[in-house]
Amino acid sequence: ICNDNIAMRTAAGIYYGTIDRAQSGPAFAGGSMIVDSGILPYSERSGIPVSLALTPHHIITLSETNEVRFLNRVAQKVIQKEKVDWVTQSSSALDEGQLGSGELMMDVRRPDQVWLRKARSLVHISSSQEDRDVWKYTLFKSLEMPTGNRTSKSKSASMTEEEKMQESIFEQAKNLCTHPSQKAVVTAVRAEYHLSQGRAELAAKYLAQCPPVLEPFADTAVRLALPMLNVDDPKSYGGSALAKEALQSNIPLITYLSDKLRVAKNNNDRMSCTMLGAWLTELYLHERDSSSQASKQALTQFLASNVNTMDAKTIMKILTSHDVSAAECASYAASSGDIATAVNAALRVGSANQEGVVEALRILNDAPFELAEPLYYKYASTLLASAPSVAGKSFLSRYTHGLSPTRLLPAIMHYERMRADRAKAKHVAQMAKGKNPFATPGGAEESKTMEPLDVGKGSKDMYGSGVEVQIMHGVSSVGAFVDDPNVSRKYLEGVIQLGCRSSAIFSFLISLYVKLDDEDPLFNFLSTHVPAAAAASDASRAAGLDAGDAGISGPLDMSFALRTILRSGRHFRSAIKLYMGFGMRQQAVELGLKVDPVLARELAQESVELEERKRLWLMIAKHAASEGVSRADADVVSKVVSVLKDCGPDVLSIEDVLPFLPDFAQIDQIKDEICEALTSYSSKIEAFLKEMNDCDQACDDLRGEIGRLRTHRMEMKVDACCAFSGKSVLSAGEPFYVFPSGYVILESCLKREVMPYLNEKQAARVAELEEELGRRPGRRQGSKYDSLEAELDGLIAAECPLTGSIMVESIDHPFPDSEEIDEMTGIATV
């Protein structure tokens, strides 16, 4: 026993085998644990050996004639013979009979070492490269194995048990190789053998693993391709009928090139990947045209798995040169990153449905925004025309990424203009149909919402402040036109809700609202974006509608909105809202009187200025009177009287509206109003008389106070000193002031203390008075001098500086001696 290999002598020959330890245990009870077993018959010349030994790959026998034979276990034949001369090896001259027979011994610790012992002699048998030729014998063995007769009709993809056994022996031969060149030979032989047996796909797999020295790429590729091209070259298939028949398909060549592509991909060989990818694409397309759905799936799987390996432009040229659907081209272009080509291919899908446009939008939504943004602008008109709802949602979802609604606006305008043109054409066709005397009763089928659209030449559109987009689509026709009246409005509303502040977007949305029959969307939009009452200046009001409204309504151009609404001749409630936004309440009331008098009265009632309210209610009263007279209503007076009641008290009276009443009005119809006016006048007169009496009483009180002050005197002590300087006021030689608080202050000190708290006008007046008084040194008497002196006293001695407002204002000023204290502290610190 050597490792798991066993050998024993039997009468028929040497029994050998291998112990399979995986089959040991109770589960394999009754089965054999020895596999790969057999019997090597003895040669007639040597007979039964006297001794036997095993190495990992050989069986060593010793015959009675002292001949050592080496049998290869794989080849099952003798590969070496050695004769041992014991006489020369022994130190004594004993004959053979005395020496006896020899014996082969083994060491389990060193299975490749064998010793030959005879008597006292010992011979060491070893091999440094015992397995150098084992791979050859294993390879020969695999080629000699019978695999059954495979005919042209037996094309089953699965291998038989004999073929699987043969494959395992091939693999064993490859594992026994000690050098890459040996493995290459095994692989090449293995490939040729499978090819001769008709297994061309498996052979191509092994041919791809062979080095170029044994199997050059060009020769091998041509060899696999020639039979498919109906070129009969026996060298290409080795004269085997099975090989010739197996090579009638592109599958072996596809297998070979796919393995080569995998190797090139691992080596980062871009040139080889481009060449092999293009060739494989052509082969897959050929198989796709002549085979089942599985071949189409194989092409799709191949393109998807090698999208980053092959050159995308080359592959796209190949795909477009064949009858490949635009959807498949778009799928590959999208996965390869060529978004423009993918979108262009998707838009070519069909002309009677929206599948191509929806696929194009899906590609744009999934692509990075930096790559998809210019394509959105380029194909916006096409996308809106064929799938407006899906396109609008896609545009809106991309707004947060940076998709500019201003750059999409020309495409939206183009779409709305096409809708209007088609609606007009449909109306004209219906009118013509109604006037056509030869029209059938049923008439032609009415036009659907989907109509042919041709935008191949492209167009240009401009809106707002010079924003231009060229609508070029790159496709000759774009399916059908779908008329969706809400998509543009929903998209513009969405971007405004998300924060768009473009004046062009607001203006175009206003134009769409104006075209609607329902005014509620327009009015609600203006209610949100127009202020309730703009703080417009008198100058802007006088300038009219051309006055700048920046800062009043933000991005909404209220002038444009108002002009658009007035031009439409409807939706006047919205126009009134805009007038109020401009602060033009009078114009709003005038328009309200024409469309909704109740609304006009509400607007007039909301005015906060009395004069404006009076003016507006006079306008309402005049309109009510003139409207009644024009209609010859008998209740004109009652309508005017109702205006007086609605405006509220203290706004209008009966005499204000008397000029508006008709000449045939009777006094009895306004008797109550006249009585109320007289009663109001009477109460007002009484209030005025009471107010006059109160004024007379106040004047009498003031006269008495003035008389008392003329005789008022104040007393002070003889030794009174100035509150600021501490000097005696009597001996100071200058005027002084005595305040009711008891403080006495010299004039110079008072001026110095009070002047900082006077305003500029008061300080300037004090200087003028002092200058005027200085010009009159000898004229200190007279009314002029006294008035100047009194005015100066009123400015500087209006209140006591120590107890009045000046003291309160000086609360945050430092004390007079604080600077001296700070200076002394600084000196002490130094």
C-alpha positions in Angstrom: 0.0 0.0 0.0 1.3 3.4 -1.0 -1.0 6.3 0.1 -4.4 5.1 -1.0 -3.0 2.9 -3.8 -2.9 -0.9 -3.4 -1.4 -3.8 -5.3 -1.1 -7.5 -4.6 0.1 -10.6 -6.4 -2.5 -13.1 -7.6 -2.4 -16.2 -9.7 -3.8 -14.2 -12.7 -1.6 -11.2 -12.3 -1.1 -8.1 -10.2 -4.3 -6.7 -8.8 -4.2 -2.9 -8.4 -6.7 -0.2 -7.3 -7.3 2.9 -5.3 -9.1 3.1 -2.0 -12.0 5.7 -2.0 -12.3 6.8 1.6 -15.5 8.8 0.7 -17.3 5.5 0.3 -16.5 4.3 3.8 -19.1 4.1 6.5 -22.5 2.5 7.2 -24.1 4.3 4.3 -22.0 2.3 1.8 -22.4 -1.0 3.4 -22.2 -3.8 0.9 -20.4 -1.6 -1.7 -16.7 -1.6 -2.8 -14.3 1.0 -1.5 -11.7 0.2 -4.2 -12.0 2.2 -7.5 -10.0 2.3 -10.6 -9.1 -1.4 -10.1 -7.8 -3.9 -12.5 -5.3 -6.9 -13.1 -2.0 -6.6 -14.8 -1.1 -10.0 -16.3 2.4 -11.4 -15.8 4.7 -11.7 -18.7 5.5 -15.2 -19.8 9.2 -14.6 -19.4 9.3 -13.2 -15.9 6.5 -15.2 -14.3 5.2 -14.5 -10.9 7.4 -12.0 -9.1 8.9 -12.9 -5.7 8.4 -9.4 -4.3 6.2 -6.3 -4.9 6.4 -2.6 -4.0 4.4 0.5 -4.8 5.3 4.2 -5.5 2.8 7.0 -6.1 2.8 6.2 -9.9 4.6 2.9 -10.4 4.6 -0.8 -9.4 8.0 -2.3 -8.8 8.4 -6.1 -9.1 11.4 -8.4 -8.4 11.7 -11.7 -10.2 13.5 -14.9 -9.3 16.3 -13.9 -11.7 17.0 -10.7 -9.7 15.4 -8.6 -12.4 13.7 -5.4 -11.2 10.8 -4.2 -13.4 9.1 -0.7 -13.2 5.5 -0.8 -14.4 3.6 2.5 -14.9 0.2 2.3 -13.3 -1.4 4.6 -15.8 0.2 3.1 -19.0 0.0 -0.5 -17.5 3.2 -1.5 -19.1 6.9 -2.0 -18.2 8.8 1.2 -18.7 12.2 0.2 -17.3 14.1 -3.0 -16.4 17.2 -3.4 -14.2 19.3 -6.5 -13.5 20.8 -6.7 -10.0 24.1 -8.6 -9.8 24.3 -9.7 -6.2 27.6 -11.5 -6.5 29.4 -8.3 -7.3 27.5 -6.5 -4.6 28.3 -9.0 -1.9 31.6 -9.0 0.0 31.7 -12.8 0.2 31.8 -15.3 -2.6 28.6 -17.1 -1.7 26.6 -18.6 -4.6 23.0 -17.7 -5.4 21.6 -20.5 -3.5 23.2 -19.5 -0.3 22.1 -15.9 -0.7 18.4 -16.8 -1.1 15.7 -14.6 -2.8 15.6 -10.9 -2.4 12.8 -8.7 -1.0 11.4 -5.2 -1.8 10.8 -3.0 1.2 8.9 0.3 1.5 8.8 3.2 4.0 5.3 4.7 4.6 6.9 7.9 5.6 8.6 8.2 2.2 6.4 6.6 -0.4 8.7 7.4 -3.3 11.6 5.5 -1.7 12.1 1.7 -2.1 14.8 -0.6 -0.8 15.9 -4.0 -2.2 17.3 -6.4 0.4 19.0 -9.7 -0.1 20.8 -11.4 2.7 23.0 -8.7 4.1 22.9 -6.6 1.0 20.6 -3.5 0.7 20.0 -1.6 -2.5 18.3 1.9 -2.5 15.8 2.5 -5.4 14.6 6.1 -5.8 13.5 8.5 -8.5 13.8 12.3 -8.4 11.2 12.9 -11.2 9.0 9.9 -11.0 6.0 11.8 -12.4 7.7 13.5 -15.4 6.0 11.3 -18.0 2.9 10.3 -16.1 0.8 13.1 -17.7 1.7 11.6 -21.1 0.5 8.2 -20.2 -2.7 9.6 -18.6 -3.3 11.6 -21.8 -2.8 8.5 -24.0 -5.1 6.6 -21.7 -7.9 9.1 -22.1 -7.5 9.0 -25.9 -7.6 5.3 -26.0 -10.8 5.1 -23.9 -13.9 3.9 -25.9 -16.7 6.5 -25.9 -19.2 4.8 -28.0 -20.2 5.6 -31.6 -21.5 9.2 -31.9 -23.4 9.7 -35.1 -24.6 12.9 -36.8 -28.1 12.3 -35.5 -27.0 12.1 -31.8 -26.5 15.8 -31.1 -27.5 15.7 -27.4 -25.8 18.5 -25.5 -25.3 16.3 -22.4 -22.3 13.8 -22.3 -22.6 10.1 -21.6 -21.0 8.5 -18.5 -18.1 7.3 -20.6 -17.5 10.8 -21.9 -17.6 12.2 -18.4 -15.1 9.6 -17.3 -12.9 10.6 -20.2 -13.2 14.2 -19.3 -12.1 13.4 -15.7 -9.0 11.6 -17.1 -8.2 14.6 -19.3 -8.4 16.8 -16.2 -6.2 14.4 -14.3 -3.6 14.5 -17.0 -3.6 18.3 -16.9 -3.2 18.2 -13.1 -0.2 15.9 -13.4 1.6 18.4 -15.7 4.5 20.2 -14.0 5.1 22.8 -16.7 2.8 25.3 -18.5 3.9 23.9 -21.9 2.7 20.4 -20.8 -0.7 21.8 -19.8 -0.9 23.6 -23.2 -0.3 20.3 -25.0 -2.9 18.5 -23.0 -5.4 21.4 -23.7 -4.7 21.3 -27.4 -5.0 17.6 -27.6 -8.2 17.7 -25.6 -9.7 20.3 -27.9 -8.8 18.4 -31.1 -10.2 15.2 -29.6 -13.6 16.9 -28.8 -13.7 18.4 -32.2 -13.2 15.1 -33.8 -16.0 13.7 -31.7 -18.4 16.4 -32.9 -18.4 18.4 -29.7 -17.4 21.7 -31.4 -18.6 24.1 -28.7 -16.5 22.3 -26.0 -13.6 22.1 -28.4 -13.8 25.9 -29.0 -13.7 26.4 -25.2 -10.4 24.5 -25.0 -9.0 26.1 -28.1 -9.4 29.5 -26.5 -7.2 28.3 -23.6 -4.4 27.2 -25.9 -1.4 29.6 -26.3 -0.9 31.3 -29.6 2.2 29.1 -30.3 0.1 26.0 -30.5 -3.2 27.5 -31.8 -2.7 30.9 -33.4 -5.8 33.1 -33.1 -6.2 33.8 -36.8 -5.8 30.2 -37.9 -8.2 28.9 -35.2 -10.8 31.6 -35.9 -10.7 30.9 -39.7 -10.8 27.2 -39.0 -14.0 27.5 -37.0 -15.6 29.9 -39.5 -14.9 28.2 -42.8 -17.5 25.4 -42.6 -20.2 28.0 -41.8 -19.1 29.9 -44.9 -19.6 26.7 -47.0 -15.9 26.4 -47.6 -14.9 22.8 -47.6 -11.4 22.6 -46.1 -10.7 19.1 -44.6 -7.8 20.6 -42.6 -10.2 22.7 -40.7 -12.1 19.8 -39.3 -9.5 17.1 -39.5 -11.4 15.0 -42.0 -14.0 14.1 -39.3 -17.6 14.1 -40.5 -18.8 14.8 -37.0 -16.5 17.8 -36.8 -17.6 19.1 -40.2 -21.3 18.9 -39.2 -20.7 20.5 -35.8 -19.0 23.5 -37.4 -22.0 24.3 -39.5 -23.2 26.7 -36.7 -21.7 29.9 -35.4 -21.9 28.7 -31.8 -18.4 27.2 -31.7 -16.9 30.4 -33.1 -19.0 32.5 -30.7 -17.7 30.4 -27.8 -14.1 30.8 -28.9 -14.4 34.5 -29.4 -16.2 35.0 -26.1 -13.4 33.3 -24.2 -10.9 35.4 -26.0 -12.9 38.6 -25.2 -12.9 37.6 -21.6 -9.1 37.3 -21.6 -8.7 40.7 -23.4 -11.1 42.3 -20.9 -9.0 41.0 -18.0 -5.9 42.3 -19.7 -7.5 45.7 -20.3 -6.8 45.3 -24.1 -9.2 47.9 -25.5 -8.2 47.2 -29.1 -8.8 43.5 -28.9 -12.0 44.1 -27.0 -13.3 46.4 -29.8 -12.4 43.9 -32.5 -13.7 40.9 -30.8 -16.9 42.7 -29.6 -17.7 43.8 -33.1 -17.2 40.3 -34.6 -19.3 38.7 -31.8 -22.0 41.2 -32.4 -22.1 40.4 -36.1 -22.3 36.6 -35.2 -25.0 37.1 -32.7 -27.0 39.1 -35.2 -26.6 36.4 -37.8 -27.8 33.8 -35.3 -30.6 36.1 -34.3 -31.9 36.4 -37.8 -31.9 32.6 -38.4 -32.8 31.2 -35.0 -35.4 31.4 -32.2 -36.2 33.8 -29.5 -33.4 32.4 -27.4 -30.8 33.8 -29.8 -32.4 37.3 -29.4 -32.1 37.0 -25.7 -28.5 35.9 -26.1 -27.7 39.0 -28.1 -29.3 41.2 -25.5 -27.5 39.5 -22.7 -24.2 39.7 -24.5 -24.6 43.5 -25.1 -25.6 44.1 -21.5 -22.7 42.1 -20.0 -20.1 43.7 -22.2 -21.4 47.3 -22.4 -18.3 48.7 -20.7 -15.9 46.5 -22.7 -16.7 47.2 -26.3 -16.7 50.5 -28.3 -20.2 51.8 -28.1 -20.1 53.7 -31.4 -18.8 50.7 -33.3 -21.5 48.5 -31.9 -24.2 51.1 -32.6 -23.1 51.2 -36.3 -23.4 47.5 -36.5 -26.8 47.3 -34.8 -28.2 50.0 -37.1 -26.9 48.3 -40.2 -29.0 45.3 -39.4 -32.7 44.9 -38.9 -32.6 45.7 -35.2 -35.5 47.4 -33.5 -35.0 50.9 -32.3 -36.0 49.8 -28.8 -33.0 47.4 -28.6 -30.7 50.1 -30.0 -32.0 52.5 -27.4 -31.5 50.0 -24.6 -27.9 49.4 -25.5 -27.1 53.1 -26.1 -28.6 53.9 -22.7 -26.6 51.3 -20.9 -23.4 52.4 -22.7 -23.9 56.0 -21.6 -24.7 57.4 -25.1 -27.8 59.1 -24.0 -28.3 61.1 -27.2 -28.2 58.1 -29.4 -30.5 56.2 -27.0 -33.1 59.0 -27.0 -32.9 59.3 -30.8 -33.3 55.6 -31.3 -36.2 55.5 -28.8 -38.0 58.2 -30.7 -37.9 56.1 -33.9 -40.0 53.4 -32.3 -43.3 53.3 -34.1 -45.4 56.2 -35.3 -48.8 55.1 -34.0 -48.2 54.9 -30.3 -46.4 56.5 -27.4 -44.0 53.7 -26.6 -41.0 55.3 -28.1 -41.5 58.6 -26.4 -42.2 57.0 -23.1 -39.0 55.0 -23.5 -37.1 58.1 -24.4 -38.4 59.8 -21.2 -37.5 56.8 -19.1 -33.9 57.0 -20.5 -33.7 60.7 -19.7 -35.1 60.3 -16.2 -32.6 57.5 -15.4 -29.6 59.3 -16.9 -27.3 61.7 -15.0 -28.8 65.2 -15.2 -25.7 66.7 -16.6 -26.0 64.4 -19.7 -29.8 64.6 -20.0 -30.3 68.3 -19.6 -29.4 69.4 -23.2 -31.5 66.6 -24.6 -34.6 67.7 -22.6 -34.3 71.1 -24.3 -33.6 69.6 -27.7 -36.5 67.1 -27.8 -39.0 69.0 -25.5 -41.4 69.8 -28.4 -41.3 66.2 -29.7 -41.9 64.7 -26.2 -44.8 67.1 -25.5 -46.4 66.4 -28.9 -46.5 62.7 -28.5 -46.8 62.1 -24.7 -47.7 65.4 -23.1 -48.8 64.1 -19.7 -45.7 61.9 -19.2 -43.4 64.6 -20.5 -44.9 67.2 -18.2 -44.4 65.0 -15.2 -40.8 64.3 -16.3 -40.0 68.0 -16.7 -41.5 68.8 -13.3 -39.6 66.0 -11.6 -36.3 67.4 -13.0 -36.9 71.0 -11.9 -35.3 70.4 -8.6 -32.2 69.1 -10.4 -31.9 72.3 -12.4 -34.0 71.8 -15.5 -34.8 75.4 -16.6 -38.5 76.1 -17.2 -37.5 79.2 -19.1 -35.6 77.2 -21.7 -38.5 74.8 -22.0 -40.9 77.6 -22.5 -40.5 77.9 -26.3 -41.4 74.2 -26.7 -44.4 74.7 -24.4 -45.5 77.7 -26.5 -45.0 75.7 -29.7 -47.2 73.0 -28.3 -49.9 75.4 -27.3 -49.8 77.1 -30.7 -50.1 73.7 -32.5 -53.1 72.9 -30.3 -54.7 76.2 -31.3 -54.0 75.7 -35.0 -55.5 72.2 -34.9 -58.6 73.4 -33.0 -59.0 76.2 -35.6 -58.6 73.7 -38.5 -61.0 71.3 -36.9 -63.6 74.1 -36.5 -63.2 75.2 -40.1 -63.5 71.6 -41.3 -66.7 71.2 -39.3 -68.1 74.4 -40.7 -67.2 73.4 -44.2 -68.8 70.0 -43.6 -72.0 71.6 -42.5 -72.2 73.7 -45.6 -71.2 70.9 -48.1 -74.3 69.6 -49.9 -72.4 66.5 -51.1 -71.4 65.4 -47.5 -72.6 61.9 -46.5 -75.1 61.8 -43.7 -72.7 60.1 -41.4 -69.8 62.2 -42.6 -66.2 61.4 -42.3 -64.8 60.2 -39.1 -64.1 63.0 -36.7 -60.4 63.7 -36.1 -59.0 62.1 -33.1 -56.9 63.7 -30.4 -53.9 62.0 -32.0 -52.9 63.5 -35.4 -49.8 63.0 -37.6 -47.0 65.4 -36.7 -44.0 66.3 -38.8 -41.3 68.3 -37.1 -38.3 67.1 -39.0 -37.2 70.5 -40.2 -37.3 72.0 -36.8 -38.4 75.5 -35.7 -37.4 78.3 -33.5 -39.3 80.1 -30.9 -38.6 83.0 -28.6 -40.3 84.4 -25.5 -39.6 86.8 -22.7 -36.2 88.4 -22.5 -34.5 86.8 -25.5 -34.6 83.2 -24.4 -34.3 81.1 -27.6 -34.4 77.4 -28.1 -34.0 75.7 -31.5 -36.5 72.8 -31.7 -34.5 70.3 -33.8 -35.5 66.7 -33.2 -33.2 64.6 -35.3 -36.0 62.3 -36.4 -38.1 62.7 -39.6 -41.4 62.2 -37.9 -42.7 61.8 -34.4 -45.7 59.6 -34.1 -49.0 61.2 -33.3 -50.0 64.6 -31.8 -51.8 64.3 -28.5 -54.0 67.3 -27.5 -53.8 67.7 -23.8 -55.3 71.1 -22.6 -54.0 70.9 -19.1 -50.4 69.7 -19.4 -48.8 73.1 -19.9 -50.8 74.8 -17.2 -50.0 72.0 -14.7 -46.3 72.1 -15.4 -46.1 75.9 -15.0 -48.2 75.8 -11.8 -45.9 73.1 -10.5 -42.6 74.9 -11.1 -44.1 78.1 -9.5 -45.0 76.1 -6.4 -41.5 74.7 -6.3 -40.1 78.2 -6.3 -39.7 79.4 -9.9 -39.7 83.3 -10.0 -39.3 83.8 -13.8 -41.5 86.7 -15.1 -41.9 84.9 -18.4 -43.3 81.8 -16.7 -45.8 83.9 -14.8 -46.8 85.8 -17.9 -47.4 82.8 -20.1 -49.4 81.1 -17.3 -51.6 84.2 -17.2 -52.2 83.9 -20.9 -53.2 80.3 -20.5 -55.6 81.2 -17.7 -57.2 83.9 -19.8 -58.1 81.4 -22.5 -60.1 79.2 -20.1 -63.8 79.7 -19.8 -63.7 79.3 -16.0 -62.3 82.4 -14.3 -61.7 80.7 -10.9 -58.2 79.4 -11.7 -57.1 82.9 -12.8 -58.7 84.6 -9.9 -57.2 82.2 -7.4 -53.8 82.6 -8.9 -54.0 86.4 -8.8 -55.3 86.2 -5.2 -52.1 84.4 -4.2 -49.6 86.5 -6.1 -51.2 90.0 -6.1 -51.2 92.0 -2.9 -54.6 93.0 -1.5 -53.8 96.7 -1.7 -50.4 97.8 -3.1 -48.7 100.7 -1.5 -48.5 102.7 -4.7 -47.3 106.3 -4.5 -49.2 109.2 -5.9 -46.7 109.6 -8.7 -47.1 105.9 -9.9 -50.8 106.3 -9.8 -50.7 109.4 -11.9 -48.4 107.6 -14.4 -51.1 105.0 -15.2 -50.4 101.4 -16.2 -46.9 102.1 -17.5 -45.7 102.8 -14.0 -43.2 100.3 -12.7 -44.7 97.6 -10.6 -41.4 96.0 -9.5 -41.5 95.2 -5.8 -45.3 95.2 -5.7 -46.1 91.8 -7.2 -42.7 90.2 -7.5 -42.2 88.1 -10.6 -45.8 88.7 -11.8 -45.9 91.4 -14.5 -49.3 92.9 -13.4 -49.3 95.4 -16.3 -49.0 92.5 -18.8 -51.6 90.5 -16.9 -54.1 93.5 -16.8 -53.6 94.3 -20.5 -54.1 90.6 -21.4 -57.3 90.3 -19.4 -58.8 93.5 -20.7 -58.0 92.5 -24.3 -59.9 89.3 -23.8 -63.1 91.1 -22.9 -63.9 88.8 -20.0 -62.7 87.7 -16.5 -63.3 91.2 -15.1 -63.2 90.1 -11.5 -59.5 89.3 -12.1 -59.0 92.7 -13.7 -60.5 94.3 -10.7 -58.1 92.3 -8.5 -55.1 93.7 -10.5 -56.5 97.3 -10.3 -56.5 96.8 -6.5 -53.0 95.5 -6.7 -51.9 98.7 -8.3 -53.7 100.7 -5.7 -56.1 102.0 -8.3 -59.3 101.7 -6.3 -61.2 104.2 -8.4 -60.6 102.4 -11.7 -61.5 99.1 -9.9 -64.8 100.6 -8.8 -65.5 102.0 -12.2 -65.0 98.5 -13.8 -67.0 96.9 -11.0 -70.0 99.2 -11.7 -70.0 97.7 -15.2 -69.8 94.1 -14.3 -70.7 93.7 -10.6 -72.2 96.7 -8.7 -72.2 94.7 -5.5 -68.5 94.2 -5.7 -68.0 97.9 -6.5 -69.8 98.9 -3.3 -67.6 96.4 -1.3 -64.5 98.0 -2.7 -65.7 101.5 -1.9 -66.6 100.4 1.6 -63.1 99.0 2.1 -61.4 102.4 1.5 -59.9 103.9 4.7 -59.6 107.5 3.5 -62.7 109.6 4.0 -62.2 111.8 1.0 -61.7 108.7 -1.2 -64.7 107.0 0.2 -66.8 110.0 -0.4 -65.6 110.3 -4.0 -66.2 106.6 -4.7 -69.7 106.6 -3.2 -70.6 109.7 -5.2 -69.5 107.8 -8.3 -71.7 104.8 -7.3 -74.6 107.1 -6.6 -74.2 108.9 -10.0 -74.0 105.5 -11.7 -77.2 104.3 -10.0 -79.1 107.4 -10.9 -77.9 107.4 -14.6 -78.6 103.7 -15.0 -82.1 104.2 -13.6 -82.8 107.2 -15.9 -81.5 105.4 -19.0 -83.8 102.4 -18.2 -86.7 104.7 -17.3 -87.1 103.0 -14.0 -89.6 104.4 -11.6 -87.5 103.6 -8.6 -84.5 105.7 -9.4 -84.8 107.7 -6.2 -85.0 104.5 -4.1 -81.8 103.3 -5.7 -80.0 106.5 -4.9 -81.3 106.4 -1.4 -80.0 102.8 -1.0 -76.6 104.1 -1.9 -76.9 106.6 1.0 -77.7 103.8 3.4 -74.9 101.5 2.2 -72.1 104.1 2.4 -72.7 104.6 6.1 -72.9 107.8 8.2 -70.7 110.8 7.8 -69.8 109.9 4.1 -72.7 111.2 2.0 -75.8 113.2 2.7 -78.9 114.0 0.7 -77.5 117.3 -0.6 -74.5 115.4 -2.1 -76.8 113.3 -4.3 -79.5 115.8 -5.1 -77.8 116.8 -8.4 -78.1 113.2 -9.6 -81.8 112.9 -9.0 -84.1 113.4 -12.0 -86.2 116.5 -12.4 -89.5 114.6 -11.9 -88.4 113.3 -8.4 -90.9 114.3 -5.7 -90.1 115.6 -2.2 -92.1 112.9 -0.6 -89.7 110.2 -1.9 -86.8 111.8 0.0 -88.7 113.3 2.9 -87.1 110.9 5.5 -83.6 111.6 4.2 -84.1 115.4 4.4 -85.4 115.1 7.9 -82.5 113.0 9.0 -80.1 115.6 7.3 -81.8 118.5 9.2 -81.6 116.5 12.5 -78.0 115.9 11.9 -77.3 119.6 11.1 -79.2 120.6 14.3 -77.1 118.2 16.5 -73.9 119.5 14.8 -74.9 123.1 15.5 -75.5 122.3 19.2 -72.1 120.6 19.4 -70.4 123.6 17.8 -72.1 126.0 20.3 -71.0 123.9 23.2 -67.5 123.8 21.8 -67.5 127.6 21.5 -68.6 128.1 25.1 -65.8 125.8 26.2 -63.3 127.9 24.3 -64.6 131.1 25.8 -64.2 129.7 29.3 -60.7 128.6 28.6 -59.8 132.0 27.3 -61.1 133.7 30.5 -59.0 131.3 32.6 -55.9 132.1 30.6 -56.4 135.9 30.9 -56.7 135.5 34.7 -53.5 133.4 34.9 -51.6 136.0 32.8 -52.8 138.8 35.1 -51.7 136.9 38.2 -48.3 136.2 36.7 -47.7 139.9 36.0 -47.8 140.7 39.8 -46.0 137.6 40.9 -42.9 138.1 43.0 -40.2 135.8 44.3 -38.0 136.3 47.4 -34.4 135.2 47.9 -31.8 135.6 50.6 -29.3 138.3 50.6 -26.4 135.9 50.5 -27.9 133.7 47.8 -25.2 132.0 45.7 -25.2 130.6 42.1 -26.2 126.9 42.0 -23.4 126.1 39.6 -20.5 128.6 40.3 -21.2 129.2 44.0 -20.7 133.0 43.6 -22.8 135.5 45.3 -25.4 136.6 42.8 -25.6 140.2 44.2 -21.9 140.8 44.0 -21.3 139.0 40.7 -22.1 142.0 38.6 -24.3 140.2 36.0 -27.9 139.3 35.6 -29.2 136.2 37.4 -32.4 134.1 37.3 -34.5 132.9 40.2 -36.5 129.8 39.5 -39.7 128.5 41.3 -37.7 125.6 42.5 -35.6 128.0 44.7 -32.4 127.8 42.7 -30.6 131.0 41.7 -28.3 130.8 38.7 -26.2 133.5 37.1 -26.9 134.2 33.4 -23.5 133.1 32.1 -23.7 129.8 34.0 -27.2 129.2 32.9 -26.3 129.7 29.2 -23.3 127.3 29.5 -25.5 124.6 31.1 -28.5 125.0 28.8 -26.9 125.5 25.4 -25.9 121.8 24.8 -29.5 120.8 25.2 -31.0 123.2 22.6 -31.6 122.1 19.1 -29.8 123.8 16.1 -32.6 126.2 15.5 -32.9 127.3 19.1 -29.1 127.7 19.5 -28.9 129.8 16.3 -31.7 132.0 17.6 -29.9 132.5 20.9 -26.8 133.6 19.1 -28.9 136.1 16.9 -30.5 137.5 20.0 -27.2 138.0 21.9 -25.8 139.7 18.8 -28.8 142.0 18.5 -28.7 142.8 22.2 -25.0 143.5 21.9 -25.6 146.2 19.3 -27.8 148.1 21.8 -25.4 148.7 24.7 -26.8 152.1 25.5 -30.4 151.4 24.7 -31.5 149.0 27.4 -35.0 150.5 27.5 -37.9 150.3 25.1 -40.3 147.8 23.8 -37.9 146.4 21.2 -35.3 145.6 23.8 -37.8 144.2 26.2 -39.2 141.8 23.6 -35.7 140.6 22.6 -34.8 140.1 26.3 -38.1 138.3 26.9 -37.5 136.0 23.9 -33.9 135.2 25.2 -35.2 134.5 28.7 -37.8 132.2 27.2 -35.1 130.1 25.4 -32.5 129.8 28.2 -34.7 130.1 31.3 -37.8 128.2 30.2 -37.3 125.8 33.1 -34.9 125.1 35.9 -31.9 123.1 34.6 -31.6 121.3 37.9 -35.2 120.1 38.3 -36.6 120.1 34.7 -36.2 118.0 31.5 -32.5 119.0 31.2 -31.7 117.0 34.3 -33.5 114.0 33.0 -31.7 114.2 29.7 -28.3 114.4 31.4 -28.8 111.2 33.4 -26.3 109.3 31.2 -23.7 112.1 31.4 -20.6 111.7 33.7 -20.3 113.7 36.8 -18.4 117.0 36.4 -15.4 115.9 38.4 -15.2 112.4 36.9 -12.4 113.3 34.4 -10.3 114.7 37.2 -10.8 111.5 39.2 -9.8 109.4 36.2 -6.7 111.5 35.7 -5.7 111.1 39.3 -6.3 107.3 39.1 -4.1 107.1 36.0 -1.2 109.0 37.7 -1.5 106.7 40.8 -1.4 103.6 38.7 1.8 104.8 36.8 
